[in-house]
Amino acid sequence: MIALLCSVQAEADFLLAKAAVTGTTTRGSKSLIEGILAGQRILICVGGMGKVNAAHAATLLSTQLNSDALIIFGIGGAYPSSKAEVGDVALANEEIAGDEGVLTSDGFKDTEYMGIPLLKTSTSLIYTTYPASETLLKRSLQTLRSYQEARTEKLHCGAFITLSTCTGTTARARELEERHHALCENMEGAAAAQVAALHGIPWLEVRGISNLVEDRALSKWNIPKAAEVAQMAVMRILEGWNR
């Protein structure tokens, strides 16, 4: 069973339309939809925006019906230095909890500076950065690259940042780029990645680029396109899952 998690309905409509739904379970305010998609048994949840919703949904997905892997997907904003463009596809090699820490007179410091890890298990000590599954990432990149000649969007791989506050200024984007050297940002990924790590479940994250992270200008965004390419990428990944 492969668990799929996004934040809003528009990020899941294409996949749900393609899935053969076999059942729906409600847990609190969230629906877990079970079915078959691209030949794989899946459990999909539209979890809601932000870290708390993502953590709640990821916990439900991780503890229901023996999920073997978690794919986080949806839209994201790319940092200017990433060279990514609106409509491109991005995969995370790691997720960074970008605003967990302390603001000092010398600027922002993360939880390692504080000496308090966000995650401590028998095998892991993580302060802010959650690595994606190397196996899932390698296989997914190979699968998506095999489709590249037939697609117009470009494929990128790099670090993602999760923030509670979307970046809406170029100055703030530059600050985050300098600190983290990341590809794109979102509002859920690190929270879901932490839950997956707590449950020992491998995870992967796929984002369609909806905008560049700069002075906020919605006229330059393309959310429908970003949601479409992210879902298409998830479909391709599922199709190549057992290769």
LINLIN-V15042 format. One record per residue. SS is DSSP state (A for helix, B for strand, O for the rest). PHI is phi in degrees with one decimal (* if undefined). OMEGA is omega in degrees with one decimal (none if undefined). Layout:
ss=SS phi=PHI omega=OMEGA
ss=SS phi=PHI omega=OMEGA
//
This chain:
ss=O phi=* omega=179.1
ss=B phi=-107.6 omega=179.7
ss=B phi=-87.9 omega=180.0
ss=B phi=-121.9 omega=-176.0
ss=B phi=-133.4 omega=171.3
ss=B phi=-132.3 omega=-174.6
ss=O phi=-102.3 omega=-176.1
ss=O phi=-128.8 omega=-171.9
ss=A phi=-59.9 omega=-178.1
ss=A phi=-61.6 omega=178.9
ss=A phi=-80.2 omega=-175.5
ss=O phi=-121.3 omega=-171.4
ss=A phi=-58.0 omega=-178.8
ss=A phi=-63.3 omega=-178.9
ss=A phi=-65.4 omega=179.4
ss=A phi=-65.1 omega=178.1
ss=A phi=-67.9 omega=-179.3
ss=A phi=-87.4 omega=-175.3
ss=O phi=-79.6 omega=169.2
ss=B phi=-92.8 omega=-174.2
ss=B phi=-74.4 omega=-179.2
ss=B phi=-112.6 omega=178.7
ss=B phi=176.6 omega=177.8
ss=B phi=-134.9 omega=177.4
ss=B phi=-119.0 omega=178.2
ss=B phi=-104.9 omega=175.8
ss=B phi=-126.9 omega=-174.4
ss=O phi=62.8 omega=-179.4
ss=O phi=-94.0 omega=-172.9
ss=B phi=-111.5 omega=177.6
ss=B phi=-104.8 omega=175.4
ss=B phi=-108.4 omega=-174.0
ss=B phi=-104.5 omega=-179.1
ss=B phi=-99.9 omega=178.7
ss=B phi=-179.3 omega=177.6
ss=B phi=-117.9 omega=180.0
ss=B phi=-141.4 omega=-179.2
ss=O phi=52.7 omega=176.8
ss=O phi=80.7 omega=-178.4
ss=B phi=-116.7 omega=171.3
ss=B phi=-74.2 omega=-177.0
ss=B phi=-129.9 omega=172.9
ss=B phi=-132.8 omega=-171.7
ss=B phi=-118.1 omega=178.6
ss=B phi=-137.4 omega=169.3
ss=B phi=-91.9 omega=-163.7
ss=O phi=-86.2 omega=-175.0
ss=O phi=104.5 omega=-175.1
ss=O phi=-80.8 omega=171.8
ss=O phi=98.0 omega=-171.9
ss=A phi=-66.2 omega=-176.8
ss=A phi=-65.7 omega=176.7
ss=A phi=-59.7 omega=-179.2
ss=A phi=-64.1 omega=180.0
ss=A phi=-65.9 omega=178.0
ss=A phi=-61.7 omega=-178.6
ss=A phi=-63.8 omega=180.0
ss=A phi=-64.0 omega=177.0
ss=A phi=-65.5 omega=177.7
ss=A phi=-61.4 omega=-179.3
ss=A phi=-65.1 omega=-177.0
ss=A phi=-77.0 omega=-175.2
ss=A phi=-111.6 omega=179.7
ss=O phi=-104.8 omega=169.1
ss=O phi=57.4 omega=171.5
ss=O phi=53.6 omega=177.9
ss=O phi=-62.9 omega=-178.0
ss=O phi=-97.1 omega=-178.4
ss=B phi=-159.3 omega=178.9
ss=B phi=-123.7 omega=172.8
ss=B phi=-111.4 omega=175.0
ss=B phi=-94.1 omega=-177.3
ss=B phi=-149.2 omega=179.6
ss=B phi=152.4 omega=-178.1
ss=B phi=-103.6 omega=178.0
ss=B phi=-156.8 omega=177.5
ss=B phi=-102.4 omega=-177.0
ss=B phi=-94.4 omega=175.6
ss=B phi=-76.1 omega=-173.9
ss=A phi=-54.3 omega=-176.9
ss=A phi=-73.2 omega=-179.0
ss=A phi=-70.5 omega=-175.5
ss=O phi=70.8 omega=175.8
ss=O phi=-75.1 omega=-179.2
ss=O phi=-123.2 omega=177.3
ss=O phi=-57.4 omega=-178.5
ss=O phi=96.9 omega=176.5
ss=O phi=-77.9 omega=178.7
ss=B phi=-112.4 omega=179.7
ss=B phi=-130.2 omega=173.6
ss=B phi=-116.6 omega=-179.0
ss=B phi=-88.8 omega=167.3
ss=B phi=-90.6 omega=173.0
ss=B phi=-161.8 omega=175.7
ss=B phi=-116.9 omega=-178.4
ss=B phi=-113.2 omega=172.8
ss=B phi=-77.6 omega=-162.8
ss=O phi=-76.5 omega=-179.8
ss=O phi=-123.7 omega=174.3
ss=O phi=-92.1 omega=-178.3
ss=B phi=164.4 omega=-176.5
ss=B phi=-142.2 omega=176.1
ss=B phi=-95.7 omega=-177.2
ss=B phi=-114.3 omega=176.7
ss=O phi=-66.1 omega=176.5
ss=O phi=-98.3 omega=179.4
ss=B phi=103.7 omega=-177.6
ss=B phi=-71.0 omega=174.5
ss=B phi=-129.6 omega=-176.6
ss=B phi=-85.0 omega=-174.1
ss=A phi=-71.8 omega=174.6
ss=A phi=-66.7 omega=174.8
ss=A phi=-59.0 omega=179.4
ss=A phi=-75.4 omega=-178.1
ss=O phi=79.1 omega=-177.7
ss=O phi=-125.7 omega=178.4
ss=O phi=-71.8 omega=174.7
ss=O phi=-78.6 omega=-177.6
ss=B phi=-142.8 omega=176.9
ss=B phi=-137.6 omega=176.0
ss=O phi=-125.8 omega=179.7
ss=O phi=-67.2 omega=-177.4
ss=O phi=-122.1 omega=-173.3
ss=O phi=-134.6 omega=170.4
ss=B phi=-134.6 omega=-173.7
ss=B phi=-119.9 omega=177.9
ss=O phi=-90.8 omega=-179.7
ss=O phi=-140.0 omega=-168.3
ss=B phi=-118.1 omega=-178.9
ss=B phi=-108.8 omega=179.2
ss=B phi=-75.9 omega=174.3
ss=O phi=-71.3 omega=176.6
ss=O phi=-63.0 omega=-180.0
ss=A phi=-61.3 omega=-178.5
ss=A phi=-65.1 omega=-179.8
ss=A phi=-64.1 omega=-177.9
ss=A phi=-65.8 omega=-179.5
ss=A phi=-60.8 omega=-178.7
ss=A phi=-65.3 omega=-178.3
ss=A phi=-68.1 omega=176.6
ss=A phi=-62.3 omega=178.5
ss=A phi=-62.2 omega=179.6
ss=A phi=-62.8 omega=-177.5
ss=A phi=-67.7 omega=178.6
ss=A phi=-65.9 omega=179.1
ss=O phi=-69.8 omega=178.3
ss=O phi=-100.9 omega=-170.0
ss=A phi=-60.5 omega=-176.3
ss=A phi=-63.1 omega=-177.6
ss=A phi=-94.8 omega=-176.5
ss=O phi=-118.7 omega=-179.9
ss=O phi=-90.2 omega=-179.0
ss=O phi=-74.8 omega=177.5
ss=O phi=-93.9 omega=-178.9
ss=B phi=-110.8 omega=-179.0
ss=B phi=-128.2 omega=175.5
ss=B phi=-140.6 omega=180.0
ss=B phi=178.0 omega=-178.9
ss=B phi=-77.4 omega=173.1
ss=B phi=-108.8 omega=174.6
ss=B phi=-114.8 omega=173.0
ss=B phi=-105.2 omega=-177.1
ss=O phi=-132.4 omega=174.0
ss=O phi=-78.7 omega=179.5
ss=O phi=-116.2 omega=176.1
ss=O phi=-58.9 omega=178.5
ss=O phi=-81.1 omega=-177.3
ss=O phi=-123.9 omega=175.9
ss=O phi=-136.7 omega=178.6
ss=A phi=-65.1 omega=-179.4
ss=A phi=-61.5 omega=178.8
ss=A phi=-67.0 omega=177.7
ss=A phi=-60.2 omega=179.6
ss=A phi=-64.1 omega=177.9
ss=A phi=-61.4 omega=-179.6
ss=A phi=-68.3 omega=176.8
ss=A phi=-61.1 omega=-178.8
ss=A phi=-64.8 omega=-177.6
ss=A phi=-76.0 omega=-168.6
ss=A phi=-114.3 omega=-178.0
ss=O phi=53.2 omega=-173.6
ss=O phi=-100.3 omega=179.9
ss=O phi=-84.5 omega=-176.1
ss=B phi=-153.8 omega=179.6
ss=B phi=-127.7 omega=177.9
ss=B phi=-155.0 omega=-175.1
ss=O phi=-119.6 omega=-173.6
ss=O phi=-133.6 omega=-163.6
ss=A phi=-56.2 omega=-176.1
ss=A phi=-64.3 omega=178.9
ss=A phi=-64.2 omega=178.3
ss=A phi=-66.1 omega=178.6
ss=A phi=-63.1 omega=179.0
ss=A phi=-64.6 omega=178.6
ss=A phi=-63.0 omega=177.9
ss=A phi=-59.5 omega=178.9
ss=A phi=-63.8 omega=178.4
ss=A phi=-61.3 omega=-179.2
ss=O phi=-96.2 omega=178.7
ss=O phi=68.9 omega=-178.3
ss=O phi=-107.8 omega=176.8
ss=B phi=-65.9 omega=-176.8
ss=B phi=-133.0 omega=179.3
ss=B phi=-143.7 omega=178.8
ss=B phi=-131.2 omega=-178.2
ss=B phi=-125.2 omega=178.5
ss=B phi=-129.6 omega=166.9
ss=B phi=-93.2 omega=-176.0
ss=B phi=-81.7 omega=-178.3
ss=B phi=-95.7 omega=-174.2
ss=B phi=-166.4 omega=168.3
ss=B phi=-89.7 omega=179.8
ss=B phi=-84.7 omega=-175.0
ss=O phi=-158.3 omega=174.6
ss=O phi=-53.9 omega=-168.6
ss=O phi=-60.3 omega=180.0
ss=O phi=-145.4 omega=-174.1
ss=A phi=-60.9 omega=179.7
ss=A phi=-64.5 omega=179.9
ss=A phi=-93.3 omega=-176.4
ss=O phi=-83.5 omega=171.6
ss=O phi=-142.5 omega=-177.5
ss=A phi=-66.7 omega=178.7
ss=A phi=-58.2 omega=179.3
ss=A phi=-63.7 omega=-179.6
ss=A phi=-62.3 omega=178.6
ss=A phi=-64.4 omega=179.8
ss=A phi=-64.7 omega=-175.2
ss=A phi=-69.2 omega=177.0
ss=A phi=-64.2 omega=-179.4
ss=A phi=-68.5 omega=175.9
ss=A phi=-61.9 omega=178.5
ss=A phi=-63.9 omega=177.4
ss=A phi=-61.6 omega=177.1
ss=A phi=-58.4 omega=-180.0
ss=A phi=-61.6 omega=-179.8
ss=A phi=-62.5 omega=178.1
ss=A phi=-65.7 omega=178.3
ss=A phi=-61.5 omega=-179.5
ss=O phi=-97.7 omega=-171.7
ss=O phi=-58.2 omega=-173.8
ss=O phi=-98.6 omega=-179.6
ss=O phi=-76.5 omega=none
//
